[in-house]
Amino acid sequence: MSREIAFVHVPKTGGVSLLGCCRECGVRVLDHDLRTPYHISLATFKQHNPQYYSFAFVRNPWDRVVSSFFYLKSGGDRDDDQRDADKYLPYDSFREFVLGAFAAEDIFNQIHFRPQYQWISNEQGIAVDVIGRFESLEQDFQQIFHNLRLPVYRLHHSNRSKHDVFTSYYDEETWAVIGKAYQTDIELFNYAADFSGEGLE
């Protein structure tokens, strides 16, 4: 591979399914775990490696919150996830969680609930070259790899949270709370939708 390429792994956007393909093709992965001493932000990475072409994936914020909630409630896949669940999710239901946790901004310190734009921005704005969507993960992934002249693989979907269709967990009040909390993500990535579900991508 002659071109230097980086994949910015935004939590709960399908990235785990891409990791094997990226590593096999020599694509550098910028991990998202702020809880380790090895994490490097995209902004810092770009300062030292401006020649890199980078891409990332985003997800409908209402869907991502549901997925993150159930992922952590189930214990996640590492000890830090369980500790974060104990700290940030002392709630019996998803509704209680939304109304309680998002009343303060502390929840955004948990990596799975951090707004997506913060992972892929620097002082100038969005700092990745291409953004794919979780909602069309396989199609967008294959198109990105094809455009970069990398081998195109079939994805093996990994790390899925077990839950019902995300819209079933919301009422008008909780939908509005998440809409306000992730307003920047919603506007930047064009995830406009009212509570009826019209316009959902």
LUMVOGU-776142 format. One record per residue: residue in one letter; z, x, y of N, C-alpha, C in turn. Coordinates in pm, 1 decimal. Atoms other than C-alpha are relative to their C-alpha. Example, Ala and Ser with C-alpha at 12.3 -4.5 7.8 and 13.67 -1.06 7.14 Angstrom:
2
A	0.0	89.0	-119.0	780.0	1230.0	-450.0	0.0	90.0	120.0;
S	-6.0	-82.0	-119.0	714.0	1367.0	-106.0	73.0	-77.0	109.0;
% end
This chain:
201
M	0.0	85.3	-119.2	0.0	0.0	0.0	0.0	88.7	124.0;
S	11.6	-85.6	-117.3	-114.1	165.2	324.6	77.8	-54.7	118.9;
R	-67.3	62.7	-112.9	51.7	-81.7	560.5	149.1	-13.5	-28.8;
E	-144.2	14.0	18.3	427.7	-82.6	614.1	39.6	-143.4	33.5;
I	-27.2	143.8	-9.7	560.3	-434.7	562.7	146.8	-25.8	-30.2;
A	-139.4	37.9	22.7	905.9	-591.7	583.2	12.0	-151.7	-11.5;
F	-33.6	141.2	17.0	1032.0	-927.3	460.4	140.8	-21.1	51.6;
V	-131.2	31.0	-56.9	1320.1	-1067.0	666.2	55.5	-120.7	-74.7;
H	-53.3	103.4	88.7	1533.1	-1269.2	426.6	101.9	-86.6	74.3;
V	-88.2	97.3	-64.6	1679.9	-1568.0	611.6	70.4	-79.4	-110.6;
P	-71.7	68.1	108.8	1954.8	-1729.3	397.6	-45.5	-144.1	-21.5;
K	31.0	137.0	43.6	1867.3	-2049.1	205.2	-135.8	-48.8	49.9;
T	137.0	39.4	-34.1	1496.7	-2048.2	284.9	-96.7	32.4	-113.8;
G	84.0	-30.1	115.3	1369.9	-1966.3	-64.9	-23.2	147.7	-21.9;
G	25.7	-143.4	4.5	1388.7	-1591.5	-15.6	29.1	66.9	-132.1;
V	-33.9	-61.7	128.4	1553.5	-1512.3	-348.7	-119.5	-4.1	-94.6;
S	118.6	13.0	85.1	1235.4	-1635.2	-517.8	-106.4	104.5	32.9;
L	100.8	-96.2	-43.8	1034.9	-1376.1	-321.8	39.0	145.1	-24.2;
L	-49.4	-137.5	0.4	1251.9	-1069.3	-371.0	-70.0	87.7	-102.1;
G	62.9	-80.0	104.3	1104.4	-951.5	-700.4	-142.4	37.5	35.2;
C	139.1	-25.8	-38.7	747.4	-984.6	-574.4	-6.8	103.8	111.3;
C	0.5	-93.5	-112.2	829.5	-799.7	-254.0	30.0	142.0	-47.1;
R	-39.2	-133.9	44.1	1000.5	-510.2	-426.7	-105.9	62.5	-89.2;
E	104.7	-51.8	87.8	726.0	-478.0	-686.1	-119.6	49.8	79.5;
C	114.9	-38.0	-83.8	468.8	-450.0	-406.7	35.8	103.3	106.3;
G	-39.9	-99.0	-98.6	668.7	-202.7	-200.5	30.9	-56.4	136.5;
V	-37.3	63.3	-126.7	757.9	-453.7	70.2	149.2	20.3	23.1;
R	-141.0	-21.5	-30.7	1083.7	-360.9	238.6	67.6	-133.8	26.9;
V	-75.5	123.8	-18.2	1346.8	-636.2	229.9	116.7	26.0	94.8;
L	-115.2	-5.4	-90.2	1584.7	-681.0	522.7	97.2	-108.5	-42.6;
D	-98.5	92.7	53.8	1886.1	-841.2	360.9	74.9	-68.6	113.5;
H	-67.6	78.7	-103.1	2092.4	-1101.5	542.9	151.8	7.7	-7.4;
D	-144.8	7.4	19.3	2442.1	-1021.9	425.4	74.2	83.5	103.4;
L	-75.1	-65.5	-106.9	2633.0	-939.3	741.8	135.3	50.5	-48.2;
R	-132.9	-33.2	49.9	2943.4	-901.1	525.4	4.3	137.3	-65.9;
T	3.8	-133.2	59.3	2829.6	-563.1	389.6	-26.0	103.8	108.6;
P	22.9	-105.0	-101.1	2822.4	-230.1	576.8	-144.5	48.0	4.3;
Y	138.0	-48.4	8.8	2456.7	-183.1	481.3	-98.4	-88.2	77.0;
H	90.3	91.6	-69.5	2317.3	-472.5	683.3	-56.6	64.0	126.4;
I	64.5	-42.3	-124.2	2068.2	-391.0	958.0	-75.8	-119.5	56.4;
S	67.0	114.3	-61.9	1944.8	-652.7	1202.9	-148.0	30.7	19.2;
L	142.6	-18.9	-24.8	1575.0	-708.1	1259.7	-22.4	71.7	132.5;
A	15.8	-63.2	-131.3	1615.5	-608.1	1624.9	20.0	150.9	-9.5;
T	-26.1	-143.3	16.9	1766.7	-272.3	1527.9	-108.8	65.7	-83.3;
F	105.4	-53.1	86.9	1512.7	-221.5	1251.7	-129.2	21.7	77.7;
K	123.8	-9.4	-77.5	1223.9	-287.0	1490.7	5.3	113.5	102.9;
Q	-14.2	-109.4	-96.2	1361.6	-39.3	1742.8	-38.1	133.5	-63.0;
H	23.0	-127.0	69.0	1340.9	238.6	1486.3	-128.6	0.8	-82.2;
N	119.7	10.3	84.1	1038.9	109.7	1293.3	-100.3	-97.9	60.9;
P	88.2	96.6	-67.7	802.1	-56.8	1541.9	-134.0	-19.5	-70.4;
Q	129.2	7.9	68.0	505.5	6.1	1312.7	-2.4	-103.8	-112.0;
Y	-5.6	93.7	112.5	624.6	-243.9	1051.3	-55.7	-137.1	36.9;
Y	42.5	140.2	-4.8	448.9	-576.7	1002.5	106.9	-78.7	-74.4;
S	-111.2	72.4	62.5	712.4	-838.5	922.4	-28.9	-148.7	-11.9;
F	12.7	144.3	19.4	732.6	-1192.0	791.2	132.2	-57.4	-48.1;
A	-121.5	70.2	40.7	1001.7	-1450.5	718.7	-35.5	-144.4	-32.1;
F	16.2	142.6	27.7	1047.0	-1807.6	600.2	111.5	-77.6	68.6;
V	-98.8	89.3	-60.0	1226.2	-2097.7	768.3	2.1	-131.2	-77.5;
R	-20.6	124.6	74.8	1350.2	-2434.5	645.8	50.0	-109.3	93.2;
N	-52.4	114.1	-74.8	1418.8	-2781.2	781.5	152.3	14.6	13.2;
P	-143.2	-25.1	-17.2	1768.3	-2737.7	933.6	90.7	-100.9	-69.7;
W	-83.6	99.4	68.6	1905.3	-3065.1	794.0	4.9	27.6	-150.0;
D	8.3	-34.5	141.6	1789.4	-2964.4	446.9	78.5	127.7	-28.9;
R	-66.6	-129.1	19.4	1920.7	-2609.7	484.4	151.6	-14.5	2.9;
V	-144.7	20.7	-6.8	2269.1	-2730.0	581.2	51.5	-61.8	-129.8;
V	-40.1	60.7	127.3	2289.1	-2950.9	271.5	-1.5	104.3	-110.9;
S	12.5	-102.0	103.6	2168.3	-2668.2	49.1	111.1	103.9	10.7;
S	-104.4	-100.3	-21.3	2412.8	-2419.8	202.1	137.1	-54.5	-37.2;
F	-128.1	62.9	31.8	2703.2	-2662.0	169.2	24.1	-1.5	-150.6;
F	-19.2	11.5	144.4	2650.2	-2722.7	-201.2	-3.7	136.2	-69.2;
Y	1.5	-136.3	54.4	2570.9	-2358.0	-270.0	139.0	61.9	9.4;
L	-132.4	-58.5	-17.1	2903.8	-2246.2	-126.4	107.1	-79.0	-73.5;
K	-97.3	82.7	71.4	3095.4	-2540.2	-272.6	3.5	33.6	-148.9;
S	6.7	-35.8	142.0	2977.8	-2427.1	-616.9	45.4	143.4	-25.1;
G	-49.6	-136.2	14.7	3111.1	-2077.0	-551.4	-99.2	108.1	35.0;
G	101.5	-98.8	-33.9	2785.0	-1909.6	-453.1	-28.9	92.4	-116.3;
D	29.4	-94.4	107.7	2685.5	-1600.5	-646.8	68.8	134.6	18.7;
R	-76.7	-123.1	-16.7	2928.3	-1337.8	-519.6	137.7	-35.2	55.3;
D	-138.4	25.8	-41.6	3295.2	-1303.7	-429.9	8.7	-39.5	146.9;
D	-2.5	33.5	-142.6	3223.8	-1316.3	-56.4	-35.5	-146.4	23.7;
D	36.4	141.1	-13.6	3063.0	-1658.3	-101.8	120.0	-89.9	-27.3;
Q	-117.2	80.9	31.9	3375.7	-1796.9	-264.8	104.6	9.6	110.3;
R	-95.3	-15.5	-110.3	3594.2	-1653.2	9.6	-44.7	-79.8	122.2;
D	51.8	77.3	-112.9	3369.0	-1807.8	272.5	13.9	-149.8	-24.1;
A	-17.5	142.1	32.3	3380.5	-2142.0	92.1	143.7	-42.6	26.2;
D	-141.6	31.5	-22.3	3760.1	-2132.9	100.2	32.1	-6.0	149.4;
K	-29.1	-8.1	-143.5	3756.5	-2045.7	470.8	-68.9	-109.3	80.2;
Y	81.5	86.6	-85.6	3478.1	-2266.2	607.9	-21.0	-141.6	-53.9;
L	30.4	130.0	60.2	3455.6	-2558.8	366.2	122.8	-66.8	-62.7;
P	-117.2	67.8	56.1	3805.4	-2706.4	320.2	-11.3	-151.9	13.7;
Y	28.8	142.4	-18.3	3650.9	-3053.9	311.4	-36.0	-62.3	-134.1;
D	26.4	69.9	125.5	3619.0	-3314.2	38.8	-140.6	-56.2	-8.6;
S	133.2	59.9	1.9	3279.6	-3448.5	141.6	-90.4	70.0	100.4;
F	97.0	-57.9	-93.1	2963.5	-3339.5	318.2	18.6	-58.1	139.7;
R	-18.1	62.9	-130.9	3026.5	-3588.9	597.3	119.9	59.6	73.2;
E	-118.0	-60.1	-61.3	3375.3	-3453.1	660.8	-29.9	142.4	46.6;
F	37.7	-136.9	-36.0	3231.8	-3102.2	663.6	-79.3	3.2	130.2;
V	84.1	-0.7	-120.2	2966.2	-3180.0	925.1	81.7	-35.6	123.3;
L	-76.8	45.0	-116.2	3204.0	-3365.7	1154.8	112.7	96.0	34.9;
G	-108.6	-93.6	-24.8	3478.2	-3106.1	1114.2	-47.4	138.9	38.5;
A	40.5	-139.6	-19.8	3306.8	-2768.6	1089.4	-84.5	19.5	124.9;
F	90.3	-16.9	-113.3	3045.3	-2828.2	1358.1	60.7	-46.5	132.1;
A	-70.9	29.7	-123.8	3305.4	-2939.4	1611.7	31.9	129.3	75.0;
A	-20.0	-131.8	-60.4	3350.3	-2566.4	1676.2	-115.1	90.0	-44.7;
E	112.7	-87.6	31.8	3102.8	-2278.5	1670.6	34.7	104.7	-104.3;
D	-41.0	-98.4	99.5	3300.3	-2076.5	1416.3	-86.9	-5.5	-125.1;
I	81.0	15.0	120.7	3081.1	-2214.3	1137.3	-124.2	88.3	5.8;
F	120.5	-82.2	-12.1	2787.4	-2011.6	1274.3	25.1	146.3	-36.3;
N	-31.6	-134.7	47.3	2972.5	-1694.3	1171.1	-23.5	13.5	-149.9;
Q	30.0	-3.1	143.1	2906.4	-1789.1	809.6	-151.4	14.4	-15.6;
I	141.3	-39.1	-1.3	2570.7	-1638.2	716.2	-95.8	-112.2	-38.6;
H	91.2	105.4	44.8	2426.0	-1946.3	544.8	-17.3	-110.8	104.1;
F	8.3	101.3	-105.5	2489.7	-2162.7	852.1	-41.2	59.1	134.9;
R	46.9	-63.3	-123.5	2381.2	-1912.2	1113.6	-140.2	-52.3	31.7;
P	133.7	49.6	-34.5	2080.3	-2051.0	1305.1	-109.3	98.0	-41.2;
Q	105.9	-83.4	56.7	1754.4	-1924.3	1161.6	-65.3	91.4	102.9;
Y	68.6	-81.6	-100.6	1605.3	-1801.0	1487.2	74.3	130.0	26.9;
Q	-77.7	-120.2	-26.7	1889.9	-1550.3	1521.7	-30.9	112.9	-97.9;
W	35.1	-101.9	99.3	1776.3	-1370.3	1205.9	-132.4	68.3	32.4;
I	137.3	-50.3	-15.2	1419.7	-1318.2	1326.4	-38.1	22.7	146.2;
S	25.2	-17.0	-143.2	1457.5	-1259.9	1701.0	57.5	131.5	51.0;
N	-61.6	-106.0	-78.7	1524.2	-980.0	1943.7	6.4	-48.4	144.7;
E	-15.8	42.9	-139.5	1570.2	-981.8	2321.5	-127.4	-61.0	57.3;
Q	127.6	52.2	-49.6	1201.7	-1063.1	2370.1	-38.2	-133.8	-63.3;
G	31.8	125.2	68.6	1204.8	-1363.6	2136.4	-24.9	22.3	-147.6;
I	30.5	-12.7	142.0	1067.5	-1413.6	1786.4	-65.7	135.2	-25.5;
A	42.6	-138.6	20.0	1012.5	-1065.6	1642.3	-72.1	23.3	-132.0;
V	80.2	-15.7	121.5	835.0	-1132.0	1311.6	-144.2	-39.3	31.1;
D	142.1	24.9	-24.3	457.9	-1145.0	1287.1	-47.2	-132.3	-57.5;
V	40.2	124.0	65.9	428.8	-1441.8	1052.1	124.1	-73.0	-49.2;
I	-108.5	84.3	50.3	660.8	-1732.3	966.3	-58.1	-100.9	-97.7;
G	36.3	100.8	98.6	616.5	-1931.2	646.8	106.8	-107.4	-5.7;
R	-94.0	111.9	10.2	790.3	-2254.8	555.1	46.3	-20.4	-143.6;
F	-56.5	33.0	130.5	1019.6	-2336.9	268.3	-71.7	-119.6	-60.6;
E	63.0	123.1	46.7	846.7	-2673.7	244.9	-136.4	25.2	-63.9;
S	127.2	-39.6	62.9	523.0	-2496.3	147.1	12.4	145.3	-46.3;
L	-38.0	-137.0	33.6	685.8	-2184.4	2.6	-108.0	73.9	-78.5;
E	96.5	-69.9	86.0	440.5	-2097.2	-273.8	-133.4	19.7	71.9;
Q	128.7	-7.6	-70.5	130.7	-2173.5	-67.4	4.1	103.3	112.3;
D	-9.6	-93.1	-112.9	249.5	-1981.6	237.8	20.1	143.4	-48.0;
F	-22.6	-133.5	56.2	375.3	-1688.8	30.9	-130.9	61.1	-49.7;
Q	125.6	-51.5	53.9	42.5	-1654.1	-147.2	-99.8	31.5	111.1;
Q	90.6	-25.6	-112.0	-148.5	-1679.0	180.7	38.7	127.6	74.1;
I	-47.0	-120.8	-68.2	67.0	-1412.2	344.6	-36.6	124.3	-80.6;
F	30.8	-116.3	84.0	27.5	-1174.5	49.5	-151.0	22.7	-8.9;
H	145.8	-13.4	3.8	-345.1	-1245.5	29.8	-51.4	65.7	128.4;
N	43.7	-55.8	-128.2	-390.1	-1169.0	400.6	37.2	147.5	14.2;
L	-44.7	-139.2	-5.1	-197.4	-843.7	354.3	-61.9	84.3	-110.8;
R	67.8	-67.2	111.7	-414.1	-756.5	53.0	99.4	54.1	-102.4;
L	-98.6	-31.2	102.9	-113.0	-751.0	-176.0	-26.0	-87.5	-121.3;
P	14.9	84.2	118.9	-110.6	-879.6	-534.8	70.2	-133.6	20.1;
V	-56.1	134.0	-16.3	-46.5	-1254.3	-540.8	61.5	-44.6	-132.1;
Y	-74.3	39.2	119.0	216.3	-1374.8	-788.3	34.4	-148.4	4.8;
R	-62.4	131.8	7.9	339.5	-1709.3	-907.4	149.9	19.2	20.0;
L	-142.5	-13.3	-27.7	691.9	-1761.1	-780.2	83.9	-65.3	-109.1;
H	-100.7	59.2	87.6	989.0	-1821.9	-1006.0	114.9	-43.7	90.5;
H	-98.1	50.2	-96.0	1216.1	-2044.3	-800.0	142.0	25.8	-49.9;
S	-133.6	-44.0	37.1	1569.3	-1906.4	-803.2	103.3	-47.5	101.3;
N	-113.5	23.0	-89.9	1913.0	-1976.9	-655.6	-1.3	-138.2	63.3;
R	3.3	135.3	-54.5	1853.2	-2348.2	-608.5	137.2	-65.7	-8.8;
S	-123.0	79.2	2.1	2151.7	-2559.8	-512.7	-28.4	-132.7	-69.4;
K	16.1	127.4	70.5	2207.8	-2871.1	-721.7	52.4	-113.1	88.5;
H	-37.9	113.6	-83.7	2206.3	-3181.3	-503.0	-115.8	-97.1	7.1;
D	103.7	101.9	-14.2	2014.3	-3499.3	-428.5	-89.5	32.4	120.2;
V	86.1	-16.4	-117.3	1741.2	-3537.1	-165.8	87.8	9.2	125.0;
F	-93.3	-30.1	-108.3	1895.9	-3401.1	151.4	24.2	-116.4	94.7;
T	-18.2	110.3	-94.4	1837.9	-3711.1	364.1	105.9	-99.0	-47.1;
S	-96.1	96.9	53.9	2066.7	-3910.2	133.4	143.7	32.6	39.7;
Y	-136.3	-39.9	-35.9	2371.6	-3717.9	258.8	34.1	-30.7	145.9;
Y	-20.6	19.4	-143.4	2329.4	-3813.8	623.5	11.7	-146.5	38.6;
D	7.5	125.3	-74.0	2411.3	-4108.1	841.4	-41.8	38.2	142.6;
E	50.1	-29.8	-134.9	2309.0	-4136.7	1205.7	88.8	99.9	74.1;
E	-91.9	-88.5	-71.9	2620.8	-3960.0	1330.8	-13.9	144.3	-46.5;
T	8.9	-137.2	49.6	2599.1	-3656.2	1104.2	-138.1	59.8	25.0;
W	135.7	-47.3	-30.6	2222.1	-3632.8	1153.7	-6.5	53.1	143.2;
A	0.7	-40.8	-140.8	2277.9	-3611.2	1530.4	78.4	129.0	21.0;
V	-80.4	-121.9	-12.3	2547.1	-3344.1	1491.2	-82.4	122.7	-37.9;
I	81.4	-113.6	44.4	2314.2	-3115.4	1296.9	-119.3	20.4	93.4;
G	110.1	-11.9	-94.7	2028.1	-3192.4	1534.6	39.8	75.9	125.0;
K	-49.4	-70.0	-118.3	2238.3	-3071.7	1826.1	33.9	145.3	-32.5;
A	-43.5	-134.5	38.0	2378.4	-2769.7	1641.1	-117.6	95.1	-18.6;
Y	116.1	-84.7	29.6	2034.9	-2642.6	1542.0	-120.4	-36.7	86.5;
Q	107.1	43.9	-89.4	1834.6	-2763.0	1839.8	-106.0	108.3	20.7;
T	96.5	-108.3	-22.0	1675.8	-2422.1	1896.4	-90.4	18.1	-120.7;
D	81.3	-9.2	121.7	1562.1	-2394.7	1533.8	-100.2	-115.0	-7.4;
I	83.5	120.1	11.3	1426.5	-2749.1	1542.0	-118.8	7.9	95.1;
E	107.5	-8.1	-99.2	1225.5	-2688.6	1858.2	-94.3	117.5	-26.8;
L	83.2	-118.3	22.7	1104.0	-2337.3	1775.4	-93.6	-16.8	-119.2;
F	76.0	8.3	124.7	987.2	-2425.4	1425.9	-58.3	-139.2	-24.8;
N	64.3	132.5	4.0	870.6	-2780.8	1501.0	50.7	-88.6	-113.7;
Y	-60.7	89.0	98.4	1112.4	-2968.4	1277.7	55.7	-124.7	67.8;
A	-44.4	120.9	-68.2	1131.5	-3279.5	1493.3	-1.6	-117.4	-96.7;
A	-6.7	117.9	87.0	1247.2	-3586.7	1301.9	116.9	-86.3	43.5;
D	-111.9	88.7	-28.2	1456.7	-3892.1	1370.1	69.8	-33.9	-131.4;
F	-81.3	26.4	118.5	1715.9	-4025.7	1130.2	-73.3	-80.6	-105.1;
S	74.8	79.4	97.4	1468.9	-4262.6	965.2	-79.4	87.4	-95.0;
G	75.4	-91.4	84.0	1300.9	-3955.3	820.9	-143.8	14.7	42.4;
E	138.3	-10.7	-45.4	974.8	-4008.1	1005.4	-22.5	136.6	64.5;
G	32.5	-130.5	-55.2	810.1	-3679.6	1087.7	58.0	115.3	-77.8;
L	-54.7	-108.5	79.8	998.7	-3484.0	823.5	-111.8	79.8	-62.4;
E	103.1	-86.1	57.4	805.7	-3184.8	700.5	45.7	50.4	-134.6;
% end
